[in-house]
């Protein structure tokens, strides 16, 4: 009787073919991220070739890089579990703490799947182009086998298990390429042009630490919380949730006071536009210091420069596209990151003090756009990244 029951069970599992899905066992605290029926809870970014088939998220590889499928919700700390299978040497990635724009593998995190074996920064189980896996744990499988992946992000600790083997065990603060990456973002699946299948995608939420510390500085419809400088000739407005400065010179000054803070915003500017973000602003005669916005590689102070102090020698993005700018201000130290690359740093920012945040337009007919403009107060510490 036991043999008969086992035979029926195996028949049910495999009767749907090699791709039939085995329902996961109950897991306390986990909830599905994918309902097995449709793309509810997910958004396509670009022409990503994702569809639902046999309770799986199937990427047919029709998208052109960079295209991906992302959750509609952002996550901070979590345990993510899923199963995946690649075909024909396909490479792909699992994104987390991912931004809307920019090179996700550099701004956020990409856990590499598929691709070359071994223990390299581009091997399966690597934090792509940053940290090689501890073990080569991907299965050398027949077509019916899936790899089982678990990603635990409880900042600053990141652990990844592949098929039960520990492949990442990191304190991200100890890695220069990871320590300033966002701690809140989307979870996503990459379409890199070849077929990949995903199933049993579920998540367990862990307590957030900083989500509620972020404060938006920009409303969706108006300039509430900001004041236009008295003699400004620039035009300031909010269009579709984006702050626009254009056609003149002047400042937009925030109400709040900040001494040590972290700021993040997406920016985009027209050719030859000249703008900036001032910190510790007191008045037009005592402006604090400026992070420059000028998408001209040969400028004396291109985008990301600490104006007049440290030149951004790299401009790691294409002018005219949305790009994430992050500024970390801690007493006399300032770090500026653009598109996931540290472009300027200084520990000689003068006397630390409270001041306002101010935006500048310094151009005749150019424009700069800002969106998702947020800031959070931080406690001073010598290492510039919270413990």
Steps between C-alpha positions, in 0.01 A plus 500: 500500500785737584667427168171564318455835678857602417447411135187716484684791665787483255258475210316813615827692536633419157178455301508864390835445335851600603392854585216406736508694823519337842313710753728621782443393856353750742763744627425711804509873436539474122258645249492453121648773281364328190147358494565243226220647283597843370737795551303658784750676728763529226590765239692458177781751450572518130384232253584214734382164366326365812178300506328244723492134398434189708515705823843630405636841407658432164748732336517418130806716444331738256589813697801715429735591788430680726150356548362342814193406697469664842271494798264792543602514866840593642666286766769571760575189710370161395555132425431425133460143377447381146587230251639567154622320192702634210524361148765496231771665711270786593617766745264697719485671836288552808487870588433635847517848653465596135435859386265598220778644285868451442714190474331280758793263555711795609244723671312219674585130524499225240539136603636327191332181376606297201812597319851370567577250771776523754561758769522836328329838530277404205430138597164368611454607861716813465394850595552600140836663430557556872536182711571145379301212651649290779406179320409381152157371600298509175367165390631326191148390438287320249216702351252419777704642789470846652751684716378611843603849611465684830607863549496643852555875527493629855720805461793502536511119482441331165486121473424296189444125478489313171374142513559506875864615475612835638633705208498851655555604862570873511499805717442749218657784701837328455487518118574831332292400198194416714503717811321800347245312293132573574344310788149512353384412151321264266547127446538413134572232242730576210434436132843465344380361169475126572233274652473466877219357716412599857254343743404486870602862556424593861623746758520538875508858620756586766478814715588817310759734650501818290193498275307738724800733540482620140308822444386619155607855428278535197123482470326356197322819401653813650803665660374473857797500737718707265558870444621667180787743549403866480676592178460167321444518125481121472159337464420232758205259471383146571395296196375142539677468832827639361657825615608711203740794509559685173565817305697720735702537815383459858448274799227284649552472876362230730339569836684235702840519669755221464847448643580134424278330247468262209328628187384310194328622186473421132621780274489569129611811314502652154821549302714781642274544805673624813348435843583367842398390848624708795540368853524696828358803323444810715448776244609605152809652660564190711402213271682208661633268229367371168478164324515596134260390225655560158503207258809612312800266535748780426349739755718626782229363734295228326201334665584364844787742569521669839514839335834676524641228730501155340449437130303192396747334266242248381153548357365142515181558302379633169394866503126548475395180680356467849775424749507444875702751702584420863670737742629391841582791730659429836663785691798603283474205263298486179463210255321542166383202295352516152353192336657279766852641463678715757601804296615744771600491867638756741570511872563873494149641482565778749321544829202269537174684562131479438374650178237471234504309173478725195473429129662725243436580137789682341423487132331711235278248322585164651289287734558253782242251629497336841270224626466268797692762698551364853718565803557344840680633803792287621705485818864594460754219500857475386451224243234687300277192484268419787579212730 
